[in-house]
Amino acid sequence: MQLLECGLKVKEYELLRRNCSDTGCFRFGIQEHIDLGIKCDPSIGIYGMDFYIVLEHPGYQVSRCRQCKSHVGVQHRVTKDDAMQWFHVKYEGVILNKSQAIAT
């Protein structure tokens, strides 16, 4: 969670609406890893990082169990709106539309 918070701080807690998927996941990227506060090693150079966060309700692993595999009901799945609401409540983040992001 600490790495996620550092990554969101670099993005100023702003994500685009298109960064959230229909399955309740969201993703974003940063251009330089040194923005996270990691020391720069000249032998490695500077590289970017991608973050991919998967949100699931408790019990969702039944779809991946080896025995007694079962489907997860529609009501138990995390939706795009649920993921955006979680991001807004947990990190007080802002979800922008594409037109708002271009203006800034």
Residue pairs with C-beta under 8 A, 6 or more apart in sequence:
3 36
4 51
4 53
5 91
6 36
6 37
7 28
7 30
7 36
7 49
7 51
8 28
8 91
8 93
10 30
10 35
10 36
11 28
11 30
13 91
13 92
13 93
13 94
14 93
14 94
14 96
14 101
15 26
15 28
15 87
15 93
15 94
15 95
15 96
16 95
16 96
16 97
16 98
16 101
17 84
17 95
17 96
17 97
17 98
18 98
19 26
19 27
19 28
20 26
20 80
20 83
20 84
20 87
20 95
21 27
21 80
21 83
22 79
22 80
23 77
23 78
23 80
24 54
24 55
24 56
24 77
24 78
24 79
24 80
24 82
24 83
25 52
25 53
25 54
25 55
25 83
26 52
26 53
26 55
26 83
26 84
26 87
27 50
27 51
27 52
27 53
28 50
28 51
29 48
29 49
29 50
29 51
30 36
30 48
30 49
30 51
31 48
32 46
32 47
32 48
33 46
33 47
33 48
33 49
34 40
34 46
36 49
40 46
55 78
55 82
55 83
55 86
56 78
57 76
57 77
57 78
59 72
59 76
60 72
60 76
62 68
62 69
62 70
62 72
63 69
63 70
63 71
63 72
84 95
87 93
87 95
88 94
88 95
96 104
